Amino acid sequence: RANPGLFDHLLYEKTYCGLFDNAKIREHVPSFVCEWTLEKGLRAICDWYESDSAARITDPEKERLENELCDMYEAWMNQIAQ
């Protein structure tokens, strides 16, 4: 409600959860063995993100809105705590 146009892409990205399996690769290449653990894959993603300065560029409008929403949430939490 705060700014729907800024988040239109979320409808398509988050409507359906992702289902990831390796059934196709196992069917076509039964000898395939994944040598990467989940931890190794996540670490590689984090390392890439931290080394790629372009990945950390933020949209100033989104940043402002996110900060505003966080401030509103904090004020609301303080209000209900009293």
HTML snippet that shows the backbone in 3Dmol.js (N, CA, C, O; Angstrom):
<script src="https://3Dmol.org/build/3Dmol-min.js"></script>
<div id="view" style="width:600px;height:400px;position:relative"></div>
<script>
const pdb = `
ATOM      1  N   ARG A   1       0.816  -1.199   0.000  1.00  0.00           N
ATOM      2  CA  ARG A   1       0.000   0.000   0.000  1.00  0.00           C
ATOM      3  C   ARG A   1       0.856   1.257   0.000  1.00  0.00           C
ATOM      4  O   ARG A   1       0.442   2.290  -0.527  1.00  0.00           O
ATOM      5  N   ALA A   2       2.041   1.179   0.584  1.00  0.00           N
ATOM      6  CA  ALA A   2       2.888   2.357   0.710  1.00  0.00           C
ATOM      7  C   ALA A   2       3.367   2.859  -0.648  1.00  0.00           C
ATOM      8  O   ALA A   2       3.434   4.069  -0.865  1.00  0.00           O
ATOM      9  N   ASN A   3       3.698   1.964  -1.555  1.00  0.00           N
ATOM     10  CA  ASN A   3       4.150   2.348  -2.892  1.00  0.00           C
ATOM     11  C   ASN A   3       4.097   1.124  -3.792  1.00  0.00           C
ATOM     12  O   ASN A   3       5.131   0.510  -4.054  1.00  0.00           O
ATOM     13  N   PRO A   4       2.914   0.759  -4.269  1.00  0.00           N
ATOM     14  CA  PRO A   4       2.768  -0.484  -5.021  1.00  0.00           C
ATOM     15  C   PRO A   4       3.620  -0.548  -6.289  1.00  0.00           C
ATOM     16  O   PRO A   4       4.125  -1.618  -6.631  1.00  0.00           O
ATOM     17  N   GLY A   5       3.788   0.559  -6.982  1.00  0.00           N
ATOM     18  CA  GLY A   5       4.562   0.546  -8.215  1.00  0.00           C
ATOM     19  C   GLY A   5       6.009   0.172  -8.005  1.00  0.00           C
ATOM     20  O   GLY A   5       6.662  -0.340  -8.914  1.00  0.00           O
ATOM     21  N   LEU A   6       6.507   0.420  -6.828  1.00  0.00           N
ATOM     22  CA  LEU A   6       7.898   0.132  -6.524  1.00  0.00           C
ATOM     23  C   LEU A   6       8.137  -1.366  -6.332  1.00  0.00           C
ATOM     24  O   LEU A   6       9.271  -1.835  -6.430  1.00  0.00           O
ATOM     25  N   PHE A   7       7.078  -2.105  -6.063  1.00  0.00           N
ATOM     26  CA  PHE A   7       7.228  -3.519  -5.740  1.00  0.00           C
ATOM     27  C   PHE A   7       6.397  -4.442  -6.632  1.00  0.00           C
ATOM     28  O   PHE A   7       6.109  -5.573  -6.240  1.00  0.00           O
ATOM     29  N   ASP A   8       6.004  -3.980  -7.829  1.00  0.00           N
ATOM     30  CA  ASP A   8       5.229  -4.816  -8.743  1.00  0.00           C
ATOM     31  C   ASP A   8       5.910  -6.143  -9.048  1.00  0.00           C
ATOM     32  O   ASP A   8       5.241  -7.167  -9.188  1.00  0.00           O
ATOM     33  N   HIS A   9       7.218  -6.132  -9.152  1.00  0.00           N
ATOM     34  CA  HIS A   9       7.962  -7.342  -9.496  1.00  0.00           C
ATOM     35  C   HIS A   9       7.790  -8.449  -8.459  1.00  0.00           C
ATOM     36  O   HIS A   9       7.961  -9.624  -8.784  1.00  0.00           O
ATOM     37  N   LEU A  10       7.460  -8.099  -7.230  1.00  0.00           N
ATOM     38  CA  LEU A  10       7.331  -9.110  -6.180  1.00  0.00           C
ATOM     39  C   LEU A  10       6.179 -10.070  -6.447  1.00  0.00           C
ATOM     40  O   LEU A  10       6.231 -11.231  -6.039  1.00  0.00           O
ATOM     41  N   LEU A  11       5.142  -9.596  -7.126  1.00  0.00           N
ATOM     42  CA  LEU A  11       4.016 -10.475  -7.450  1.00  0.00           C
ATOM     43  C   LEU A  11       4.523 -11.677  -8.241  1.00  0.00           C
ATOM     44  O   LEU A  11       4.137 -12.815  -7.974  1.00  0.00           O
ATOM     45  N   TYR A  12       5.388 -11.416  -9.213  1.00  0.00           N
ATOM     46  CA  TYR A  12       5.881 -12.498 -10.057  1.00  0.00           C
ATOM     47  C   TYR A  12       6.991 -13.291  -9.383  1.00  0.00           C
ATOM     48  O   TYR A  12       7.104 -14.499  -9.589  1.00  0.00           O
ATOM     49  N   GLU A  13       7.797 -12.631  -8.593  1.00  0.00           N
ATOM     50  CA  GLU A  13       8.917 -13.322  -7.954  1.00  0.00           C
ATOM     51  C   GLU A  13       8.478 -14.169  -6.769  1.00  0.00           C
ATOM     52  O   GLU A  13       9.085 -15.207  -6.503  1.00  0.00           O
ATOM     53  N   LYS A  14       7.446 -13.759  -6.055  1.00  0.00           N
ATOM     54  CA  LYS A  14       7.114 -14.404  -4.792  1.00  0.00           C
ATOM     55  C   LYS A  14       5.767 -15.119  -4.783  1.00  0.00           C
ATOM     56  O   LYS A  14       5.376 -15.675  -3.756  1.00  0.00           O
ATOM     57  N   THR A  15       5.053 -15.117  -5.907  1.00  0.00           N
ATOM     58  CA  THR A  15       3.744 -15.773  -5.932  1.00  0.00           C
ATOM     59  C   THR A  15       3.872 -17.276  -5.730  1.00  0.00           C
ATOM     60  O   THR A  15       3.100 -17.878  -4.983  1.00  0.00           O
ATOM     61  N   TYR A  16       4.830 -17.865  -6.386  1.00  0.00           N
ATOM     62  CA  TYR A  16       5.016 -19.311  -6.284  1.00  0.00           C
ATOM     63  C   TYR A  16       6.360 -19.585  -5.630  1.00  0.00           C
ATOM     64  O   TYR A  16       7.374 -18.984  -5.984  1.00  0.00           O
ATOM     65  N   CYS A  17       6.350 -20.484  -4.689  1.00  0.00           N
ATOM     66  CA  CYS A  17       7.618 -20.807  -4.042  1.00  0.00           C
ATOM     67  C   CYS A  17       8.470 -21.624  -5.011  1.00  0.00           C
ATOM     68  O   CYS A  17       7.948 -22.294  -5.902  1.00  0.00           O
ATOM     69  N   GLY A  18       9.753 -21.561  -4.829  1.00  0.00           N
ATOM     70  CA  GLY A  18      10.657 -22.307  -5.687  1.00  0.00           C
ATOM     71  C   GLY A  18      10.760 -23.754  -5.243  1.00  0.00           C
ATOM     72  O   GLY A  18      10.803 -24.049  -4.049  1.00  0.00           O
ATOM     73  N   LEU A  19      10.799 -24.631  -6.192  1.00  0.00           N
ATOM     74  CA  LEU A  19      11.002 -26.041  -5.907  1.00  0.00           C
ATOM     75  C   LEU A  19      12.251 -26.456  -6.669  1.00  0.00           C
ATOM     76  O   LEU A  19      12.283 -26.400  -7.898  1.00  0.00           O
ATOM     77  N   PHE A  20      13.248 -26.860  -5.958  1.00  0.00           N
ATOM     78  CA  PHE A  20      14.516 -27.196  -6.581  1.00  0.00           C
ATOM     79  C   PHE A  20      14.848 -28.650  -6.290  1.00  0.00           C
ATOM     80  O   PHE A  20      14.916 -29.074  -5.136  1.00  0.00           O
ATOM     81  N   ASP A  21      15.053 -29.401  -7.362  1.00  0.00           N
ATOM     82  CA  ASP A  21      15.532 -30.764  -7.180  1.00  0.00           C
ATOM     83  C   ASP A  21      16.428 -31.103  -8.362  1.00  0.00           C
ATOM     84  O   ASP A  21      16.521 -30.341  -9.324  1.00  0.00           O
ATOM     85  N   ASN A  22      17.070 -32.228  -8.281  1.00  0.00           N
ATOM     86  CA  ASN A  22      17.993 -32.609  -9.349  1.00  0.00           C
ATOM     87  C   ASN A  22      17.517 -33.854 -10.083  1.00  0.00           C
ATOM     88  O   ASN A  22      18.335 -34.626 -10.585  1.00  0.00           O
ATOM     89  N   ALA A  23      16.211 -34.059 -10.152  1.00  0.00           N
ATOM     90  CA  ALA A  23      15.658 -35.249 -10.801  1.00  0.00           C
ATOM     91  C   ALA A  23      16.053 -35.329 -12.276  1.00  0.00           C
ATOM     92  O   ALA A  23      16.388 -36.408 -12.764  1.00  0.00           O
ATOM     93  N   LYS A  24      16.018 -34.213 -12.985  1.00  0.00           N
ATOM     94  CA  LYS A  24      16.335 -34.252 -14.420  1.00  0.00           C
ATOM     95  C   LYS A  24      17.796 -34.603 -14.666  1.00  0.00           C
ATOM     96  O   LYS A  24      18.110 -35.419 -15.533  1.00  0.00           O
ATOM     97  N   ILE A  25      18.680 -33.987 -13.902  1.00  0.00           N
ATOM     98  CA  ILE A  25      20.099 -34.292 -14.111  1.00  0.00           C
ATOM     99  C   ILE A  25      20.382 -35.745 -13.728  1.00  0.00           C
ATOM    100  O   ILE A  25      21.188 -36.405 -14.385  1.00  0.00           O
ATOM    101  N   ARG A  26      19.738 -36.251 -12.685  1.00  0.00           N
ATOM    102  CA  ARG A  26      19.938 -37.655 -12.295  1.00  0.00           C
ATOM    103  C   ARG A  26      19.392 -38.605 -13.353  1.00  0.00           C
ATOM    104  O   ARG A  26      19.941 -39.685 -13.567  1.00  0.00           O
ATOM    105  N   GLU A  27      18.298 -38.195 -14.020  1.00  0.00           N
ATOM    106  CA  GLU A  27      17.713 -39.039 -15.067  1.00  0.00           C
ATOM    107  C   GLU A  27      18.635 -39.116 -16.286  1.00  0.00           C
ATOM    108  O   GLU A  27      18.842 -40.192 -16.847  1.00  0.00           O
ATOM    109  N   HIS A  28      19.180 -37.987 -16.686  1.00  0.00           N
ATOM    110  CA  HIS A  28      19.979 -37.931 -17.911  1.00  0.00           C
ATOM    111  C   HIS A  28      21.465 -38.204 -17.689  1.00  0.00           C
ATOM    112  O   HIS A  28      22.157 -38.649 -18.604  1.00  0.00           O
ATOM    113  N   VAL A  29      21.953 -37.944 -16.492  1.00  0.00           N
ATOM    114  CA  VAL A  29      23.369 -38.189 -16.181  1.00  0.00           C
ATOM    115  C   VAL A  29      23.418 -38.842 -14.798  1.00  0.00           C
ATOM    116  O   VAL A  29      23.759 -38.195 -13.808  1.00  0.00           O
ATOM    117  N   PRO A  30      23.072 -40.134 -14.742  1.00  0.00           N
ATOM    118  CA  PRO A  30      22.988 -40.796 -13.440  1.00  0.00           C
ATOM    119  C   PRO A  30      24.295 -40.801 -12.648  1.00  0.00           C
ATOM    120  O   PRO A  30      24.278 -40.973 -11.429  1.00  0.00           O
ATOM    121  N   SER A  31      25.416 -40.615 -13.325  1.00  0.00           N
ATOM    122  CA  SER A  31      26.690 -40.626 -12.612  1.00  0.00           C
ATOM    123  C   SER A  31      27.024 -39.268 -11.982  1.00  0.00           C
ATOM    124  O   SER A  31      28.013 -39.146 -11.260  1.00  0.00           O
ATOM    125  N   PHE A  32      26.201 -38.253 -12.253  1.00  0.00           N
ATOM    126  CA  PHE A  32      26.460 -36.918 -11.709  1.00  0.00           C
ATOM    127  C   PHE A  32      26.376 -36.938 -10.182  1.00  0.00           C
ATOM    128  O   PHE A  32      25.433 -37.469  -9.595  1.00  0.00           O
ATOM    129  N   VAL A  33      27.392 -36.342  -9.565  1.00  0.00           N
ATOM    130  CA  VAL A  33      27.414 -36.196  -8.120  1.00  0.00           C
ATOM    131  C   VAL A  33      27.763 -34.740  -7.826  1.00  0.00           C
ATOM    132  O   VAL A  33      28.822 -34.255  -8.223  1.00  0.00           O
ATOM    133  N   CYS A  34      26.891 -34.069  -7.147  1.00  0.00           N
ATOM    134  CA  CYS A  34      27.154 -32.687  -6.789  1.00  0.00           C
ATOM    135  C   CYS A  34      28.196 -32.654  -5.680  1.00  0.00           C
ATOM    136  O   CYS A  34      28.030 -33.289  -4.638  1.00  0.00           O
ATOM    137  N   GLU A  35      29.257 -31.917  -5.912  1.00  0.00           N
ATOM    138  CA  GLU A  35      30.338 -31.866  -4.937  1.00  0.00           C
ATOM    139  C   GLU A  35      30.234 -30.660  -4.010  1.00  0.00           C
ATOM    140  O   GLU A  35      31.033 -30.513  -3.085  1.00  0.00           O
ATOM    141  N   TRP A  36      29.270 -29.816  -4.251  1.00  0.00           N
ATOM    142  CA  TRP A  36      29.085 -28.629  -3.410  1.00  0.00           C
ATOM    143  C   TRP A  36      27.994 -28.891  -2.385  1.00  0.00           C
ATOM    144  O   TRP A  36      26.910 -29.370  -2.719  1.00  0.00           O
ATOM    145  N   THR A  37      28.291 -28.576  -1.153  1.00  0.00           N
ATOM    146  CA  THR A  37      27.269 -28.652  -0.112  1.00  0.00           C
ATOM    147  C   THR A  37      26.458 -27.356  -0.153  1.00  0.00           C
ATOM    148  O   THR A  37      26.854 -26.382  -0.793  1.00  0.00           O
ATOM    149  N   LEU A  38      25.342 -27.361   0.527  1.00  0.00           N
ATOM    150  CA  LEU A  38      24.542 -26.139   0.629  1.00  0.00           C
ATOM    151  C   LEU A  38      25.381 -25.026   1.244  1.00  0.00           C
ATOM    152  O   LEU A  38      25.346 -23.887   0.780  1.00  0.00           O
ATOM    153  N   GLU A  39      26.132 -25.356   2.284  1.00  0.00           N
ATOM    154  CA  GLU A  39      26.963 -24.345   2.949  1.00  0.00           C
ATOM    155  C   GLU A  39      27.986 -23.746   1.983  1.00  0.00           C
ATOM    156  O   GLU A  39      28.193 -22.533   1.977  1.00  0.00           O
ATOM    157  N   LYS A  40      28.617 -24.577   1.176  1.00  0.00           N
ATOM    158  CA  LYS A  40      29.606 -24.078   0.227  1.00  0.00           C
ATOM    159  C   LYS A  40      28.947 -23.179  -0.820  1.00  0.00           C
ATOM    160  O   LYS A  40      29.507 -22.149  -1.195  1.00  0.00           O
ATOM    161  N   GLY A  41      27.778 -23.559  -1.284  1.00  0.00           N
ATOM    162  CA  GLY A  41      27.062 -22.746  -2.263  1.00  0.00           C
ATOM    163  C   GLY A  41      26.646 -21.403  -1.689  1.00  0.00           C
ATOM    164  O   GLY A  41      26.798 -20.371  -2.343  1.00  0.00           O
ATOM    165  N   LEU A  42      26.122 -21.411  -0.476  1.00  0.00           N
ATOM    166  CA  LEU A  42      25.717 -20.155   0.161  1.00  0.00           C
ATOM    167  C   LEU A  42      26.919 -19.266   0.430  1.00  0.00           C
ATOM    168  O   LEU A  42      26.844 -18.046   0.284  1.00  0.00           O
ATOM    169  N   ARG A  43      28.021 -19.875   0.819  1.00  0.00           N
ATOM    170  CA  ARG A  43      29.243 -19.098   1.072  1.00  0.00           C
ATOM    171  C   ARG A  43      29.723 -18.444  -0.227  1.00  0.00           C
ATOM    172  O   ARG A  43      30.156 -17.291  -0.215  1.00  0.00           O
ATOM    173  N   ALA A  44      29.650 -19.165  -1.338  1.00  0.00           N
ATOM    174  CA  ALA A  44      30.069 -18.611  -2.631  1.00  0.00           C
ATOM    175  C   ALA A  44      29.188 -17.429  -3.025  1.00  0.00           C
ATOM    176  O   ALA A  44      29.682 -16.427  -3.541  1.00  0.00           O
ATOM    177  N   ILE A  45      27.892 -17.548  -2.784  1.00  0.00           N
ATOM    178  CA  ILE A  45      26.980 -16.446  -3.086  1.00  0.00           C
ATOM    179  C   ILE A  45      27.320 -15.223  -2.238  1.00  0.00           C
ATOM    180  O   ILE A  45      27.392 -14.108  -2.754  1.00  0.00           O
ATOM    181  N   CYS A  46      27.525 -15.429  -0.957  1.00  0.00           N
ATOM    182  CA  CYS A  46      27.861 -14.316  -0.053  1.00  0.00           C
ATOM    183  C   CYS A  46      29.195 -13.689  -0.428  1.00  0.00           C
ATOM    184  O   CYS A  46      29.330 -12.466  -0.417  1.00  0.00           O
ATOM    185  N   ASP A  47      30.187 -14.522  -0.762  1.00  0.00           N
ATOM    186  CA  ASP A  47      31.491 -13.991  -1.162  1.00  0.00           C
ATOM    187  C   ASP A  47      31.360 -13.144  -2.424  1.00  0.00           C
ATOM    188  O   ASP A  47      31.945 -12.065  -2.511  1.00  0.00           O
ATOM    189  N   TRP A  48      30.597 -13.627  -3.399  1.00  0.00           N
ATOM    190  CA  TRP A  48      30.387 -12.857  -4.625  1.00  0.00           C
ATOM    191  C   TRP A  48      29.705 -11.533  -4.300  1.00  0.00           C
ATOM    192  O   TRP A  48      30.133 -10.478  -4.769  1.00  0.00           O
ATOM    193  N   TYR A  49      28.658 -11.590  -3.508  1.00  0.00           N
ATOM    194  CA  TYR A  49      27.909 -10.377  -3.185  1.00  0.00           C
ATOM    195  C   TYR A  49      28.803  -9.345  -2.505  1.00  0.00           C
ATOM    196  O   TYR A  49      28.753  -8.159  -2.830  1.00  0.00           O
ATOM    197  N   GLU A  50      29.611  -9.800  -1.572  1.00  0.00           N
ATOM    198  CA  GLU A  50      30.484  -8.885  -0.843  1.00  0.00           C
ATOM    199  C   GLU A  50      31.604  -8.332  -1.721  1.00  0.00           C
ATOM    200  O   GLU A  50      32.107  -7.242  -1.447  1.00  0.00           O
ATOM    201  N   SER A  51      32.005  -9.044  -2.757  1.00  0.00           N
ATOM    202  CA  SER A  51      33.088  -8.571  -3.619  1.00  0.00           C
ATOM    203  C   SER A  51      32.589  -7.747  -4.798  1.00  0.00           C
ATOM    204  O   SER A  51      33.383  -7.056  -5.436  1.00  0.00           O
ATOM    205  N   ASP A  52      31.297  -7.802  -5.105  1.00  0.00           N
ATOM    206  CA  ASP A  52      30.738  -7.109  -6.271  1.00  0.00           C
ATOM    207  C   ASP A  52      30.065  -5.817  -5.821  1.00  0.00           C
ATOM    208  O   ASP A  52      28.953  -5.840  -5.294  1.00  0.00           O
ATOM    209  N   SER A  53      30.736  -4.704  -6.028  1.00  0.00           N
ATOM    210  CA  SER A  53      30.181  -3.429  -5.561  1.00  0.00           C
ATOM    211  C   SER A  53      28.871  -3.090  -6.267  1.00  0.00           C
ATOM    212  O   SER A  53      28.026  -2.406  -5.689  1.00  0.00           O
ATOM    213  N   ALA A  54      28.684  -3.551  -7.497  1.00  0.00           N
ATOM    214  CA  ALA A  54      27.433  -3.266  -8.216  1.00  0.00           C
ATOM    215  C   ALA A  54      26.250  -3.929  -7.540  1.00  0.00           C
ATOM    216  O   ALA A  54      25.128  -3.431  -7.636  1.00  0.00           O
ATOM    217  N   ALA A  55      26.476  -5.043  -6.857  1.00  0.00           N
ATOM    218  CA  ALA A  55      25.379  -5.751  -6.187  1.00  0.00           C
ATOM    219  C   ALA A  55      24.872  -4.980  -4.978  1.00  0.00           C
ATOM    220  O   ALA A  55      23.765  -5.225  -4.500  1.00  0.00           O
ATOM    221  N   ARG A  56      25.679  -4.052  -4.485  1.00  0.00           N
ATOM    222  CA  ARG A  56      25.292  -3.310  -3.284  1.00  0.00           C
ATOM    223  C   ARG A  56      24.696  -1.936  -3.587  1.00  0.00           C
ATOM    224  O   ARG A  56      24.421  -1.165  -2.668  1.00  0.00           O
ATOM    225  N   ILE A  57      24.497  -1.627  -4.863  1.00  0.00           N
ATOM    226  CA  ILE A  57      23.889  -0.340  -5.217  1.00  0.00           C
ATOM    227  C   ILE A  57      22.414  -0.399  -4.832  1.00  0.00           C
ATOM    228  O   ILE A  57      21.701  -1.329  -5.209  1.00  0.00           O
ATOM    229  N   THR A  58      21.974   0.586  -4.089  1.00  0.00           N
ATOM    230  CA  THR A  58      20.589   0.590  -3.651  1.00  0.00           C
ATOM    231  C   THR A  58      19.796   1.644  -4.396  1.00  0.00           C
ATOM    232  O   THR A  58      20.337   2.660  -4.834  1.00  0.00           O
ATOM    233  N   ASP A  59      18.525   1.392  -4.531  1.00  0.00           N
ATOM    234  CA  ASP A  59      17.600   2.347  -5.125  1.00  0.00           C
ATOM    235  C   ASP A  59      17.242   3.340  -4.027  1.00  0.00           C
ATOM    236  O   ASP A  59      16.671   2.938  -3.013  1.00  0.00           O
ATOM    237  N   PRO A  60      17.556   4.616  -4.192  1.00  0.00           N
ATOM    238  CA  PRO A  60      17.308   5.587  -3.130  1.00  0.00           C
ATOM    239  C   PRO A  60      15.837   5.663  -2.712  1.00  0.00           C
ATOM    240  O   PRO A  60      15.536   5.871  -1.537  1.00  0.00           O
ATOM    241  N   GLU A  61      14.927   5.494  -3.666  1.00  0.00           N
ATOM    242  CA  GLU A  61      13.500   5.544  -3.325  1.00  0.00           C
ATOM    243  C   GLU A  61      13.107   4.352  -2.457  1.00  0.00           C
ATOM    244  O   GLU A  61      12.371   4.502  -1.482  1.00  0.00           O
ATOM    245  N   LYS A  62      13.602   3.167  -2.817  1.00  0.00           N
ATOM    246  CA  LYS A  62      13.320   1.985  -1.998  1.00  0.00           C
ATOM    247  C   LYS A  62      13.946   2.114  -0.622  1.00  0.00           C
ATOM    248  O   LYS A  62      13.334   1.759   0.386  1.00  0.00           O
ATOM    249  N   GLU A  63      15.167   2.623  -0.586  1.00  0.00           N
ATOM    250  CA  GLU A  63      15.860   2.795   0.684  1.00  0.00           C
ATOM    251  C   GLU A  63      15.074   3.722   1.608  1.00  0.00           C
ATOM    252  O   GLU A  63      14.905   3.428   2.792  1.00  0.00           O
ATOM    253  N   ARG A  64      14.594   4.842   1.066  1.00  0.00           N
ATOM    254  CA  ARG A  64      13.816   5.794   1.844  1.00  0.00           C
ATOM    255  C   ARG A  64      12.534   5.149   2.354  1.00  0.00           C
ATOM    256  O   ARG A  64      12.177   5.302   3.522  1.00  0.00           O
ATOM    257  N   LEU A  65      11.838   4.424   1.469  1.00  0.00           N
ATOM    258  CA  LEU A  65      10.580   3.782   1.860  1.00  0.00           C
ATOM    259  C   LEU A  65      10.824   2.706   2.914  1.00  0.00           C
ATOM    260  O   LEU A  65      10.077   2.608   3.888  1.00  0.00           O
ATOM    261  N   GLU A  66      11.870   1.899   2.722  1.00  0.00           N
ATOM    262  CA  GLU A  66      12.172   0.855   3.708  1.00  0.00           C
ATOM    263  C   GLU A  66      12.479   1.464   5.069  1.00  0.00           C
ATOM    264  O   GLU A  66      12.022   0.961   6.095  1.00  0.00           O
ATOM    265  N   ASN A  67      13.251   2.546   5.079  1.00  0.00           N
ATOM    266  CA  ASN A  67      13.553   3.220   6.347  1.00  0.00           C
ATOM    267  C   ASN A  67      12.295   3.776   6.985  1.00  0.00           C
ATOM    268  O   ASN A  67      12.115   3.683   8.200  1.00  0.00           O
ATOM    269  N   GLU A  68      11.430   4.351   6.177  1.00  0.00           N
ATOM    270  CA  GLU A  68      10.174   4.906   6.693  1.00  0.00           C
ATOM    271  C   GLU A  68       9.294   3.797   7.284  1.00  0.00           C
ATOM    272  O   GLU A  68       8.712   3.961   8.356  1.00  0.00           O
ATOM    273  N   LEU A  69       9.206   2.675   6.577  1.00  0.00           N
ATOM    274  CA  LEU A  69       8.398   1.555   7.072  1.00  0.00           C
ATOM    275  C   LEU A  69       8.989   0.975   8.355  1.00  0.00           C
ATOM    276  O   LEU A  69       8.244   0.611   9.265  1.00  0.00           O
ATOM    277  N   CYS A  70      10.308   0.886   8.440  1.00  0.00           N
ATOM    278  CA  CYS A  70      10.956   0.397   9.665  1.00  0.00           C
ATOM    279  C   CYS A  70      10.684   1.346  10.836  1.00  0.00           C
ATOM    280  O   CYS A  70      10.416   0.907  11.954  1.00  0.00           O
ATOM    281  N   ASP A  71      10.757   2.647  10.564  1.00  0.00           N
ATOM    282  CA  ASP A  71      10.464   3.628  11.616  1.00  0.00           C
ATOM    283  C   ASP A  71       9.014   3.513  12.083  1.00  0.00           C
ATOM    284  O   ASP A  71       8.732   3.597  13.279  1.00  0.00           O
ATOM    285  N   MET A  72       8.100   3.321  11.137  1.00  0.00           N
ATOM    286  CA  MET A  72       6.685   3.172  11.488  1.00  0.00           C
ATOM    287  C   MET A  72       6.471   1.912  12.323  1.00  0.00           C
ATOM    288  O   MET A  72       5.718   1.929  13.297  1.00  0.00           O
ATOM    289  N   TYR A  73       7.133   0.820  11.939  1.00  0.00           N
ATOM    290  CA  TYR A  73       7.011  -0.433  12.673  1.00  0.00           C
ATOM    291  C   TYR A  73       7.554  -0.269  14.090  1.00  0.00           C
ATOM    292  O   TYR A  73       6.935  -0.729  15.050  1.00  0.00           O
ATOM    293  N   GLU A  74       8.704   0.382  14.225  1.00  0.00           N
ATOM    294  CA  GLU A  74       9.298   0.587  15.545  1.00  0.00           C
ATOM    295  C   GLU A  74       8.379   1.442  16.423  1.00  0.00           C
ATOM    296  O   GLU A  74       8.201   1.161  17.608  1.00  0.00           O
ATOM    297  N   ALA A  75       7.801   2.485  15.829  1.00  0.00           N
ATOM    298  CA  ALA A  75       6.872   3.339  16.596  1.00  0.00           C
ATOM    299  C   ALA A  75       5.646   2.539  17.031  1.00  0.00           C
ATOM    300  O   ALA A  75       5.164   2.687  18.155  1.00  0.00           O
ATOM    301  N   TRP A  76       5.150   1.695  16.137  1.00  0.00           N
ATOM    302  CA  TRP A  76       3.980   0.872  16.450  1.00  0.00           C
ATOM    303  C   TRP A  76       4.307  -0.106  17.579  1.00  0.00           C
ATOM    304  O   TRP A  76       3.511  -0.279  18.503  1.00  0.00           O
ATOM    305  N   MET A  77       5.486  -0.748  17.504  1.00  0.00           N
ATOM    306  CA  MET A  77       5.891  -1.695  18.545  1.00  0.00           C
ATOM    307  C   MET A  77       6.034  -0.985  19.886  1.00  0.00           C
ATOM    308  O   MET A  77       5.641  -1.524  20.921  1.00  0.00           O
ATOM    309  N   ASN A  78       6.595   0.218  19.872  1.00  0.00           N
ATOM    310  CA  ASN A  78       6.717   0.979  21.117  1.00  0.00           C
ATOM    311  C   ASN A  78       5.349   1.341  21.668  1.00  0.00           C
ATOM    312  O   ASN A  78       5.142   1.329  22.881  1.00  0.00           O
ATOM    313  N   GLN A  79       4.425   1.659  20.792  1.00  0.00           N
ATOM    314  CA  GLN A  79       3.080   2.037  21.214  1.00  0.00           C
ATOM    315  C   GLN A  79       2.357   0.861  21.870  1.00  0.00           C
ATOM    316  O   GLN A  79       1.712   1.026  22.905  1.00  0.00           O
ATOM    317  N   ILE A  80       2.465  -0.319  21.271  1.00  0.00           N
ATOM    318  CA  ILE A  80       1.743  -1.457  21.845  1.00  0.00           C
ATOM    319  C   ILE A  80       2.441  -1.986  23.093  1.00  0.00           C
ATOM    320  O   ILE A  80       1.817  -2.668  23.906  1.00  0.00           O
ATOM    321  N   ALA A  81       3.729  -1.680  23.253  1.00  0.00           N
ATOM    322  CA  ALA A  81       4.452  -2.132  24.440  1.00  0.00           C
ATOM    323  C   ALA A  81       4.062  -1.319  25.678  1.00  0.00           C
ATOM    324  O   ALA A  81       4.272  -1.767  26.805  1.00  0.00           O
ATOM    325  N   GLN A  82       3.500  -0.135  25.472  1.00  0.00           N
ATOM    326  CA  GLN A  82       3.158   0.729  26.603  1.00  0.00           C
ATOM    327  C   GLN A  82       1.859   0.355  27.217  1.00  0.00           C
ATOM    328  O   GLN A  82       1.428   0.987  28.182  1.00  0.00           O
TER     329      GLN A  82
END
`;
const viewer = $3Dmol.createViewer("view");
viewer.addModel(pdb, "pdb");
viewer.setStyle({}, {cartoon: {color: "spectrum"}});
viewer.zoomTo();
viewer.render();
</script>
